[in-house]
Amino acid sequence: MATQVIEIDNYFPVKTELLPLGIEMPCDIFIQEGGELKVILKQGERFSFFLKNKLREKKITNLYIDKSNEKIFQDFLLEFKPKEYFDNILDRYQINNEFYYKIEKECLSPEIPVTFSLYFHDGKNFNIFLDASEENPKAISQDYLPEEDILISRKDLDRYKEYLEKLIKERKYESKILKETAKLILRDVYIEPTNRKNLVILCDKINQIIDYGIIEPKVLENLLIMKKFDNYNYVHSLNVMILSLSLGLKIKLDKEELRLLGIASALHDIGKIKISPLILSKLGKLTEKEFQIYKTHVIESVNIAKELDLPEKVIEGIAHHHEKLNGTGYPFKLKGEEISFFGKIIAIADAYEMLTTPRAMKYALTPYNALMILVQDRGCYDKSLLETFIKMLGRLI
């Protein structure tokens, strides 16, 4: 590792997860240590699994690139083809998790045996931690779980879903299990958005969350503070749904209104599946052309909602979630009461969730600072809803 010290000015951050493994870097890459930047990868050197694991152990999520090389690096990411180093199963996992799915350790219980094998990754290989099957179920203890992430084979996802449902029946009001099941359902919806079976399952889960929120409000409070920084659209949508439902419960919407609000907030960004990942994950500010393309996700979401024959209230909530009371939103530049009630709720939840989630070249704000920004932009949001939202979260931060 090179150790040439560089001044920190004139550099921009890059998420380590965006650096392709095994590929020669087009420019020098820097690491921040003691308030200074040091060269960690010279131009032409490869980003290795060993280095990636070292950075992960040190909890370093950002590296840096000289701003003069920004165009070179952007072109590098755009032109990079994953197939160039798809030569083993590990590479496939690092690129798109094709064969494995990371599960939440906290959702594994010694009370109910698992019917699927558990794996962990040691930096070089996948290792079976627990060899189990339907014919040979095995119990697991939290005391003996490895420090690394726990994974399952994607072919076992259905068994994992069944396992989670058993846990919900056995251990009511477990927030982490409820959220994990909802995340899996939304993942399926985002993969096959027009599959009506997935929509029915999603509606059932929304009803379950609503029931738990009514019977045991602490469940939704726990869901609100269980912030997971998974960089997936469906996880963002799940968080927005939970925030929207929590606000809906606070203002005492009836159960049917809550159900429709849950659907609208869960699907508000479903149209992003039509937008290029190169735009969705781009480092730095979008060009005007790219931003115009990005904004089409709203109409794409509406089109999917219409294809599913969703109620008008749901469609309006989806269509209006980027509108602002002062008319500066998009895509219709609506003002005041022209914006639907669901649209006003989802707009607040979406803005807060985006502000508190880390993204490329952007740190996550604390809940307090995020709420302060919403207050500063209060002309964009419904005053009464925003005040209730702030009071709701104020008790939790």
Secondary structure, 3 states (H helix, E strand, C coil): CCCCEECCCCEEEEEHHHCCCCCECCCCEEEEECCEEEEEECCCCECCHHHHHHHHHCCCCEEEEEHHHHHHHHHHHHHCCHHHHCCCHHHHHHHHCCCEEEECHHHCCCCCCECCCEEEECCCCEEEEECCCCCCCECCCHHHCCCCCEEEEHHHHHHHHHHHHHHHHHCCCCHHHHHHHHHHHHHHHHHCCCCHHHHHHHHHHHHHHHHHHHHCHHHHHHHHHCCCCCCCHHHHHHHHHHHHHHHHHHCCCCHHHHHHHHHHHHCCCHHHHHCCHHHHCCCCCCCHHHHHHHHCHHHHHHHHHHHCCCCHHHHHHHHCCCCCCECCCCCCCCEHHHCCHHHHHHHHHHHHHHHCCCECCECCCCHHHHHHHHHHCHHHCCHHHHHHHHHHHHCCC
